[in-house]
């Protein structure tokens, strides 16, 4: 059986001078072991959120293995799910390879957190909690915090002109993996060089801290420094 829990969450935040209300669909998803992912219900949900321009967060019991979310091996279910995700703007949030499913001697990473690409900068401190969850699945926690992006001095017209000039009318034969790699390299180079022209490097000042630095990292740095001096 495929289960979805679909409450609408409304997140209010201040983006510098702009106050915006952001709608997010949060869903719990179970992917049956006897049905190859993705299930049609999941596809309909993703299509709906995409058509309505609503962000999406999914907590999934995927019953699938893949190195993308920290599994030690890949199986056909994991491969099928990855191939589907590649066609969407949904990304895997999992960090590390801590098991999320533990029963007896079996420890696996089969629980996946997925989120719309635009939410990735705001999702922090994802972790499988070590305590007892009264289930064979570990409790998953993360923080959703919006950080207002700084206004960047980029000339988009210059970027567009540069990119069009570098790419131009694209005429090329793509028949082998080597051809694909060559064209991807060319496109990537054109994008980077166009951006560098439109947004030259400049010194940034005014803020001495970064939003991701916290007390835990500070303590770890002290331990690392102490260990280094002891070893030295």
MINU-583730 format. One record per residue (C-alpha): y, z, x; residue number from 1; residue in one letter. Coordinates in Angstrom, 1 decimal. Each point is the difference from the previous one (the first is absolute). Last residue first. Layout:
((Y, Z, X), NUM, A);
...
END
This chain:
((16.7, 16.5, 53.0), 232, X);
((-2.6, 1.0, -2.5), 231, X);
((2.0, 3.2, -0.9), 230, X);
((3.2, -2.0, -0.1), 229, X);
((-1.6, -2.6, -2.4), 228, X);
((-1.5, 2.7, -2.2), 227, X);
((3.4, 1.7, -0.4), 226, X);
((1.7, -3.3, -0.8), 225, X);
((-2.7, -0.9, -2.6), 224, X);
((0.2, 3.5, -1.6), 223, X);
((3.8, -0.3, -0.2), 222, X);
((-0.3, -3.5, -1.5), 221, X);
((-2.5, 1.2, -2.5), 220, X);
((2.4, 2.8, -1.1), 219, X);
((2.9, -2.5, -0.5), 218, X);
((-2.4, -2.4, -1.9), 217, X);
((-0.9, 2.8, -2.4), 216, X);
((3.7, 1.0, -0.4), 215, X);
((1.0, -3.5, -1.2), 214, X);
((1.2, -3.4, 1.3), 213, X);
((-0.4, -2.8, -2.6), 212, X);
((3.6, -0.2, -1.1), 211, X);
((1.3, -0.7, 3.6), 210, X);
((2.6, 2.2, 1.8), 209, X);
((3.0, -0.7, 2.2), 208, X);
((2.0, -1.9, -2.5), 207, X);
((3.5, -1.4, 0.7), 206, X);
((-0.9, -2.8, 2.3), 205, X);
((-1.6, -3.4, 0.0), 204, X);
((0.7, -2.4, 2.9), 203, X);
((-0.2, -3.7, -0.9), 202, X);
((-2.6, -2.7, 0.0), 201, X);
((1.0, -3.3, -1.7), 200, X);
((-0.7, -0.4, -3.7), 199, X);
((0.3, -3.7, -1.0), 198, X);
((-1.1, -1.3, 3.4), 197, X);
((-2.8, 2.5, 0.4), 196, X);
((-1.2, -0.7, -3.6), 195, X);
((-0.3, -3.7, 0.7), 194, X);
((-1.9, 0.7, 3.2), 193, X);
((-2.4, 2.3, -1.8), 192, X);
((-0.7, -2.4, -2.9), 191, X);
((-0.4, -3.0, 2.2), 190, X);
((-2.5, 1.8, 2.3), 189, X);
((-2.1, 1.2, -3.0), 188, X);
((-0.1, -3.6, -1.4), 187, X);
((-1.1, -1.4, 3.3), 186, X);
((-2.6, 2.7, 0.6), 185, X);
((-1.3, -0.5, -3.5), 184, X);
((-0.2, -3.8, 0.6), 183, X);
((-2.1, 0.5, 3.2), 182, X);
((-2.3, 2.6, -1.5), 181, X);
((-0.7, -2.3, -3.0), 180, X);
((-0.7, -3.0, 2.3), 179, X);
((-2.4, 2.2, 2.1), 178, X);
((-1.8, 1.0, -3.2), 177, X);
((-0.6, -3.7, -0.7), 176, X);
((1.4, -2.7, -2.4), 175, X);
((3.8, 0.5, -0.2), 174, X);
((1.8, -3.2, 0.5), 173, X);
((3.7, 0.1, 0.4), 172, X);
((3.3, -1.1, -1.6), 171, X);
((2.4, 2.7, -0.8), 170, X);
((3.4, -1.4, -0.8), 169, X);
((2.4, 2.3, 1.8), 168, X);
((-1.5, 3.2, 1.5), 167, X);
((2.6, 0.7, 2.7), 166, X);
((3.0, -1.4, -1.9), 165, X);
((-1.0, 1.6, -3.3), 164, X);
((-0.5, 3.3, 1.8), 163, X);
((3.4, -0.2, 1.7), 162, X);
((1.8, -0.9, -3.2), 161, X);
((-1.7, 2.8, -2.0), 160, X);
((0.8, 2.6, 2.7), 159, X);
((3.6, -1.2, 0.2), 158, X);
((0.3, 0.3, -3.8), 157, X);
((-1.6, 3.4, 0.1), 156, X);
((2.5, 1.4, 2.5), 155, X);
((-1.3, 3.4, 0.8), 154, X);
((2.1, 3.1, 0.4), 153, X);
((-2.5, 2.5, -1.3), 152, X);
((0.7, 2.6, -2.7), 151, X);
((-2.2, 3.0, 0.7), 150, X);
((-3.1, 0.5, -2.2), 149, X);
((0.1, 3.1, -2.2), 148, X);
((-3.1, 2.0, 0.5), 147, X);
((-2.2, 0.5, -3.1), 146, X);
((-2.6, 2.6, 0.1), 145, X);
((-3.6, -0.4, -1.3), 144, X);
((-2.1, 2.6, 1.7), 143, X);
((-3.7, -0.2, 0.5), 142, X);
((-3.2, 1.8, -1.0), 141, X);
((-3.6, -0.9, -0.5), 140, X);
((-2.5, 2.6, -1.1), 139, X);
((-3.4, -0.5, 1.4), 138, X);
((-2.8, -1.5, -2.1), 137, X);
((-3.3, 1.9, -0.4), 136, X);
((1.9, 2.2, -2.5), 135, X);
((1.3, 3.6, -0.3), 134, X);
((2.9, -1.2, 2.2), 133, X);
((-1.0, 2.3, 2.9), 132, X);
((2.6, -0.1, 2.8), 131, X);
((0.4, -2.7, 2.7), 130, X);
((2.5, -2.1, -1.8), 129, X);
((-0.2, -3.8, 0.5), 128, X);
((3.4, -1.0, 1.3), 127, X);
((3.0, -2.2, -0.7), 126, X);
((3.1, 1.6, 1.6), 125, X);
((2.5, -2.6, -1.2), 124, X);
((0.5, -2.6, -2.8), 123, X);
((3.6, -1.2, -0.2), 122, X);
((-0.2, -2.8, 2.6), 121, X);
((-3.1, -1.3, -1.8), 120, X);
((1.6, -0.2, -3.5), 119, X);
((1.2, -3.6, 0.3), 118, X);
((-3.6, -1.1, 0.8), 117, X);
((-1.4, 1.2, -3.2), 116, X);
((-2.5, 2.8, 0.5), 115, X);
((-3.7, 0.6, 0.6), 114, X);
((-1.7, 3.3, 0.7), 113, X);
((-3.7, -0.4, 0.9), 112, X);
((-3.0, 2.2, -0.5), 111, X);
((-3.2, -1.3, 1.7), 110, X);
((0.3, 1.5, 3.4), 109, X);
((-3.5, 1.5, 0.6), 108, X);
((-1.8, 3.2, 0.9), 107, X);
((-3.6, 0.4, -1.0), 106, X);
((-1.8, 3.0, 1.4), 105, X);
((0.1, 1.9, -3.2), 104, X);
((2.8, -1.4, -2.1), 103, X);
((3.4, -1.0, 1.4), 102, X);
((2.3, -2.8, -1.2), 101, X);
((3.5, -0.3, 1.5), 100, X);
((-1.1, -0.2, 3.6), 99, X);
((2.9, 0.2, 2.5), 98, X);
((0.5, -3.5, 1.5), 97, X);
((3.7, -0.2, 0.6), 96, X);
((2.7, -0.8, -2.5), 95, X);
((-0.6, -1.4, -3.5), 94, X);
((2.9, -1.9, -1.6), 93, X);
((-1.7, -3.3, -0.6), 92, X);
((2.4, -2.7, -1.2), 91, X);
((0.6, -1.8, -3.3), 90, X);
((2.2, -3.1, 0.1), 89, X);
((-2.9, -2.1, -1.3), 88, X);
((-2.2, -2.8, 1.4), 87, X);
((-1.1, 2.0, 3.1), 86, X);
((-1.0, 2.8, -2.4), 85, X);
((-2.7, -2.3, -1.4), 84, X);
((-1.5, -0.8, 3.4), 83, X);
((0.1, 3.7, 0.9), 82, X);
((-2.0, 0.8, -3.2), 81, X);
((-2.6, -2.6, 0.7), 80, X);
((-0.4, 1.2, 3.6), 79, X);
((-0.4, 3.6, -1.1), 78, X);
((-2.6, -0.9, -2.6), 77, X);
((-1.9, -2.2, 2.6), 76, X);
((-0.2, 2.9, 2.4), 75, X);
((2.1, 1.1, 3.0), 74, X);
((-0.8, 2.8, 2.4), 73, X);
((1.5, 3.2, 1.4), 72, X);
((2.3, 0.2, -2.9), 71, X);
((3.7, 0.7, 0.7), 70, X);
((1.9, -1.8, -2.8), 69, X);
((0.2, -3.4, 1.7), 68, X);
((-3.4, 0.7, 1.7), 67, X);
((-1.7, -0.8, -3.3), 66, X);
((-2.5, 1.7, -2.3), 65, X);
((0.0, -0.2, -3.8), 64, X);
((-0.8, 2.5, -2.8), 63, X);
((3.6, -0.5, -1.0), 62, X);
((0.9, 3.4, -1.3), 61, X);
((3.6, -1.1, -0.3), 60, X);
((3.4, 1.8, -0.3), 59, X);
((2.4, -2.8, -0.9), 58, X);
((3.8, -0.1, 0.4), 57, X);
((1.9, -2.8, -1.7), 56, X);
((3.6, -1.2, 0.0), 55, X);
((1.3, -1.7, -3.1), 54, X);
((1.5, -3.5, 0.1), 53, X);
((-1.3, -0.7, -3.6), 52, X);
((-2.0, -3.1, 1.1), 51, X);
((-1.3, 1.8, 3.1), 50, X);
((-0.9, 3.1, -2.0), 49, X);
((-1.9, -2.1, -2.5), 48, X);
((-1.8, -2.0, 2.7), 47, X);
((-1.1, 3.1, 1.8), 46, X);
((-1.3, 1.5, -3.3), 45, X);
((-1.8, -3.2, -0.9), 44, X);
((-1.7, -0.2, 3.4), 43, X);
((-1.1, 3.6, -0.3), 42, X);
((-1.5, -0.6, -3.5), 41, X);
((-1.8, -3.1, 1.3), 40, X);
((-1.8, 2.1, 2.6), 39, X);
((0.7, -0.8, 3.6), 38, X);
((-2.5, 0.7, 1.3), 37, X);
((-3.7, -0.9, -0.5), 36, X);
((-1.5, 2.0, -2.9), 35, X);
((-3.2, 2.1, 0.5), 34, X);
((1.8, 2.7, 2.1), 33, X);
((2.6, 0.6, -2.7), 32, X);
((3.6, 0.0, 1.1), 31, X);
((1.8, 3.1, -1.3), 30, X);
((3.8, -0.2, -0.1), 29, X);
((2.6, 2.7, -0.5), 28, X);
((3.3, -1.5, -0.9), 27, X);
((3.7, 0.7, 0.7), 26, X);
((2.5, -2.5, -1.4), 25, X);
((3.4, 0.3, 1.6), 24, X);
((3.5, -0.4, -1.5), 23, X);
((3.1, 0.4, 2.2), 22, X);
((3.3, 1.3, -1.3), 21, X);
((2.9, -0.8, 2.2), 20, X);
((3.1, 1.8, 1.2), 19, X);
((1.9, -2.2, 2.5), 18, X);
((2.6, 1.6, 2.3), 17, X);
((-2.5, 0.9, 2.7), 16, X);
((-3.3, -0.8, -1.7), 15, X);
((-0.3, 3.0, -2.3), 14, X);
((-3.3, 0.6, -1.6), 13, X);
((-1.7, 0.2, -3.4), 12, X);
((-3.7, -0.6, -0.2), 11, X);
((-1.6, -0.8, -3.4), 10, X);
((-3.7, 0.3, -0.2), 9, X);
((-1.9, -1.9, -2.7), 8, X);
((-3.5, 1.5, -0.7), 7, X);
((-2.9, -2.4, 0.3), 6, X);
((-3.4, 1.5, 0.6), 5, X);
((-2.5, -2.7, 0.5), 4, X);
((-3.8, 0.1, -0.2), 3, X);
((-2.5, -2.7, 0.6), 2, X);
((-3.5, 0.8, -1.2), 1, X);
END
